[in-house]
Amino acid sequence: MDHKNRIGRLARLLERCSRLATFGSSEDPEAWALAHTLVDTAESCEKICQDLMPALMRAVDEQTIEDTLHDIGEELRHIQYHMRSSRFYRYLMDGND
């Protein structure tokens, strides 16, 4: 299933959660924003687990190690961006545990 279809399918499922509606508006429904967040986060996690960690474990030189660590960091930054932009998960970024 492609990226756009995954978001749409998940958003329609999330629309059944009335609590999510309290985080969004009719112009910007949280179900759709959260679906985008979750699909993009899943894709970043898959990339880290399936591509980047194996590449790191195969690395034979310092430059490859550094480059791969940087690539992992960029995926983590992408996940962090989505956590910050999500109204539902915003509490994760507020520093209050």
C-alpha positions in Angstrom: 0.0 0.0 0.0 1.4 3.4 -0.9 2.1 6.2 1.5 -1.0 8.3 0.6 -3.3 5.2 0.9 -1.8 4.2 4.2 -2.5 7.7 5.6 -6.1 7.8 4.3 -6.9 4.3 5.6 -5.5 5.1 9.1 -7.1 8.6 9.2 -10.5 7.1 8.5 -9.9 4.6 11.4 -8.8 7.4 13.7 -11.9 9.5 12.9 -13.8 7.0 14.9 -12.0 8.2 18.1 -14.1 11.2 19.3 -11.3 12.3 21.6 -9.1 13.1 18.6 -11.6 15.7 17.4 -10.9 17.8 20.5 -7.4 18.3 19.2 -8.2 19.6 15.8 -10.8 21.5 13.8 -13.0 20.9 10.8 -10.3 22.6 8.6 -7.5 20.6 10.2 -8.8 17.4 11.7 -6.4 15.7 14.1 -7.2 12.3 12.8 -5.6 13.1 9.5 -2.7 15.0 11.0 -2.0 12.1 13.4 -2.3 9.5 10.6 0.3 11.4 8.7 2.5 11.5 11.8 2.1 7.8 12.5 2.7 6.7 8.9 5.8 8.9 8.5 7.1 7.7 11.9 6.6 4.1 11.0 8.4 4.6 7.7 11.4 6.3 9.5 11.5 3.4 12.0 11.4 0.8 9.2 14.2 2.7 7.4 16.3 2.7 10.6 15.7 -1.0 11.4 15.8 -2.4 7.9 18.4 -0.3 6.1 20.5 1.9 8.3 21.2 -0.5 11.3 22.3 -3.3 8.9 24.4 -0.8 7.0 26.0 0.4 10.2 26.8 -3.2 11.3 28.4 -3.8 7.8 30.5 -0.6 8.0 34.2 -1.2 7.6 35.6 2.4 7.8 35.2 5.4 10.0 33.6 7.6 7.3 30.9 5.0 6.6 30.2 4.7 10.3 29.9 8.5 10.6 27.7 8.8 7.5 25.4 6.1 8.6 25.1 7.6 12.1 24.2 10.9 10.5 21.5 9.2 8.4 20.1 7.6 11.5 20.1 11.0 13.2 18.2 12.5 10.3 15.5 9.9 10.6 15.3 10.5 14.3 15.0 14.3 13.6 12.1 13.5 11.2 10.4 11.5 14.0 11.0 14.3 16.5 9.5 16.8 14.0 6.3 14.8 13.8 6.1 14.4 17.6 6.3 18.2 17.9 3.7 18.8 15.2 1.2 16.3 16.6 -1.3 17.9 18.9 -2.2 14.5 20.4 1.4 13.6 21.2 2.6 17.1 22.1 2.8 16.1 25.7 5.8 14.0 24.8 7.8 17.0 23.9 6.9 19.3 26.7 9.6 18.0 29.1 7.2 17.0 31.8 7.4 13.3 32.5 
